[in-house]
Amino acid sequence: MTGNEKRKVQMLETFARAALSGTAVSVASTIALALAAKAEGRHPVRPTNATGHWFRGDEAAASRNVDAKHTLLGFATHEGASIFWAAIFQGFQKLGPRRPAAVDAISVSALAAFVDYVVVPKRLTPGWEKVVSPRSIALTYGVMALALWATSARKANR
C-alpha cells in the first residue's frame, strides 16, 4: 500500500470512528434533553425540535409534534453537529501528546458549549435554551463528554 493509499484508509477510518462516536453523542444527548424537558414540565420532543430553529425560527422550539418539519430537521442538525465535534475529538485523540480520553472528551465538550453559546450567532445555537434550563444544558454537555469518552474507551478495549 502506498503512502497516499494509507492516508485515504486512515481518513476513512477516522470518519467512521467520528460517525460512530457522533451518533452515540447525538442519541445520548437527545435522550438527556428529552428527560430534562420532561422533568421541567415540557414536552420531551421540544429540545430536538428546537434545534431546527436555525431554519424554522422560534416556532420550532414551541412544537410538540414529532414530524419531519421539526423533529427530523432538528435531529439531523444535531446529528451533523455531533459528528463534527466527534471528528474533533478523534483528531485530539490521534494528534498531539497522548492524553487520557476523558481529558479530550471534556475539552471537546467544553469547546462545543463555548462555540454553541458564546461564539455563534443566536440563530445558530442548538436552540435548547428556548426549552430547558441552563443547568439541563450543562448536564447535556456532560453527557456529550461521557459519550465521547465511552466510544473511545470501547475502541481501546478491542
N, C-alpha and C positions, 0 to 999 in steps of 0.2 A: 504494500500500500504506500502510495506517495505521500509526501507531507501535506499536499493540498487535499487529498482524499481523507487523511486523518483529521484534518481541521473540519472538513464537512461532517464527518461522523461525530466528532466532538460537539459541533454546533447542534446537530440533530439530537444527540443525547441530552445536551443541556436544555434544549427546548422541550423535550419530552419530560425531563425532570421538573422544569418550570410549569408545564401544563398540569402534571400530576399534583405538584405542590400547590399551585394556584387554585386548582379545583378543590383541594382539601381546605384551603383558606376560605374560598368562596362559600362552600357548603357549611363549614363550621361557623363562620361569622354570620351567615344568613340565619342559621338556627339560633345563635346567640341573640341576634337582633329581634327575631320573632318572639323569643322568650322574654326579652326585655320589654318589648312593646306590650305584650300580654300582661306582664307584671305591673306595668304602668297604666293599665286600663285602656290600651289602644288595640286595634285590630292587628294581629301578628303579621299580616302581609304588607302593612303600610311602610315599614322601613325599606323593603325590597322595591315597592312601587316608587317610593321617594327618590330612589337612585336615578330614576328616569327623568328627574326634574330638569336636567340639562336640556332635554328635548321637549318635554310636555309642560314645563312650567310648574308652578306651585300646586296645581290641581293633582299632580302625580302623588304628592305626599298625602293628600286627603282621600285618595281612592282606597276603598276596602275591597275592590273587586280583584279576583285572580283572573287576569286576562292578558292577551298579547300586548295590548296597548300600553299597559303599565307594568305588569309583573314580568313578562318576557323581556321587555326593554330594560327594566331595572336589573333583572338577574344577569342578562347578557352584558350589560355595562359593568356590573360588579365582577363578573367572571373575568372579563378582559382586564380590568384593573388589578384583580388578584393575581392573574398570570404575569402581568407586568412586574408587580412587586416580588413575586416568587422568582422571576428571572433575575432581578437584582440580588435577591437572597442567594441564588445559585452562583452568581458572579462573586459575591462576597465569600462564599464557601470555597470557590475554586481558585480565586486570585488572592494575592497578598499573604500575610502571615497566617499560620494556622491558628484559628481561634475556636473555642467551643461553639457548636451550632447554636446554643442558647444565646450567646452574645450577639451573633449575627442576626438571629431571629428577632431579638428585642430591638436591635439597632434598626433593622429594616422596618419593623412595625412602627417604631417611633418616628422614623423618617416619613413613612406613609402618612401618619397622623399630622405631622407638621406640614407636609405638602398639601394634604387634603383640606386642612382647616386654617392655614396661615398663608400659603403661597398662591394657590389657585384662586381665581375669581369665585365669588359666591355661587354663581350659576354652575360651576364645575365641582362643587363639593359633593360628597356622597349623598347629601340630602337627608341623612339620618337625623341631623339636628332639628329638622322640621317635625320629627315624630317622637324621638326618645331623648332622655336626659343626657347631659354631658357625662355623667357617671356611667351610663349604659354604653355610650360611645367609647369611653376609655376602656371599659371592660371588653368591648368588641375588639379593640386593637390588641388587647392582651390575648384574646382568643386567636387572633391572627398570628401573634408571635408563637403561641403554643402549637398551632397547626404547621407553621413553617418548621419549627423545631422537630415536631413529631415526624414529618415527612423526611427530614434529614436523618433523624435517628434510625428510622426504619431502613433507609438506604445503607447506613453504616453497618447495620446488623446482618446484611445479606451475605 
